Each structure stands twice: as structure tokens, then as C-alpha cells.
Amino acid sequence: MELDFSSLQSAIAQLEKSLKFATSEMAQQDEELFDQLRNSVIQCFEFTYELSHKMLKRYLKETSASVDAAEFDSFADLIRTGNQHGLLRSDWSRWKVYRQARNDSSHTYDKSKAEAVYRLAPDFLEEAAYLFQQLSSKC
């Protein structure tokens, strides 16, 4: 089986780079620059989250014994199955937080919600990197 996870790898690298810039000394000294870089982190978080979800589902479908077995009734089922296969670092309760943050950031703009997503991004970066590592090692 040969699946291409390079888009996930690129998204992870962009999220990591955005976080690095947002936490730089220059960003910490310039509120307007920080706001722009925080927004970059949030956009990278959203994109990386979406790709993580899609790549997990794609891998599970490809490795499933039957196509029907790879159809998931819910997002929770997808995450539980990913955990059963050792692909995820965190369980459903943590992924539920990531999913809510993604929904909050993409449907409304509220400074407190943006700040919450920004604070969650480093943890999600570790989660996405773990997923990428696991997927890459299995293909």
C-alpha cells in the first residue's frame, strides 16, 4: 500500500513555522504583528486538523478488510478506530476538543475563541506530528 501523506507533512511544517513566528520576540513586542501571526496559526491549525482527519480516514479505509468496515457512523467512531490501531496519541475526549476548536475558529470570529484555539495549537501540532509519524511508519 502506497499512500501519499506529504500534504499532511507540509501542513504540520506550516503550523510549526507559524507557531515559531508567533512566539518570536519580535511578535511579542508588537501586538499588531502578533495578531496577524496568531491568525496564521489558527489558519494552519484548521488546515492541519482537516488533513489529519482526512488522512486518518483514508488510511483506515485502505487498510480495512472490507469497504463497509471502513465506513464510520460518526467522527467519534473514526477516532476510536484510529486509537485501536495505535495511530493517535490522544483519545476521543481530546479530539472532541480539537474538533470544537476547529468549528469555533471557522464559523465565527471572536477574540477569546481565537485565543483559545491559538493556545491549543501547540498541543494539536504534537498530535498531528504523531499521527503523521504513525501513518508514515505503516506505509
Secondary structure, DSSP 8 states (H G I E B T S, - for coil): -----HHHHHHHHHHHHHHHHHTSHHHHH-HHHHHHHHHHHHHHHHHHHHHHHHHHHHHHHHHSSSTGGG--SSHHHHHHHHHHTT--SS-HHHHHHHHHHHHHHHH---HHHHHHHHHHHHHHHHHHHHHHHHHHHH-
